[in-house]
Amino acid sequence: MRIRRDDQVMVISGKDRGKIGKVMRVDPKKQRVYVEGLNIVKHHERPRQNAAGTASGGGVIERPGPIHVSNVALIDPKDRRPTRVGIEVADGKRLRVSRRTKSRLD
């Protein structure tokens, strides 16, 4: 996958289309990304007791849900617009390159 943790991405389809956020987590096996503050889902959690005997509160918790990697576009750091990502090999290392401005992302 060409999108990594801590990248700035824009959602290009779905209910959060046009919004920008930071990638918190990447799941390459399922091709999903979790973006901070976007695709918020509600998770109902039971109250549970920990080892000390105190109860941790349950309730409805809101957290980011997964977004398919094809529905997000990386934000180019130069012009702050969405771009596709290319791969360039230099000194035997693979580097990510912005297709819009041809600048290196790593």
MOSULWO-V947743 format. One line per field, one symbol per residue. ss: DSSP state (h for helix, s for strand, l for the rest). phi: phi as a letter, one per 40 degrees, with the letter a starting at -180 (. if undefined). psi: psi as a letter, one per 40 degrees, with the letter a starting at -180 (. if undefined). A space follows every 10 residues. Layout:
ss = ???
phi = ???
psi = ???
//
This chain:
ss = lllllllsss slllllllls ssssssslll lsssslllls sssssllssl llllssllss sssslssshh hsssslllll lsslssssss llssssssll lllsll
phi = .cbbcgccbb cbahcbdgcb abccabbccc fbbbbcgbfc bcbcbccbcc ccgccccchc bcacccbccc cbbcccccbf bcacbbbbbb fgbcbcbccc bgcccc
psi = iehiieihih heiadfheii ihhdihgdde fiihhheifh ihhhhihiha deeihhiaah hhihiihide eihihhddef iiiihihhhh feihihhhdd efiid.
//
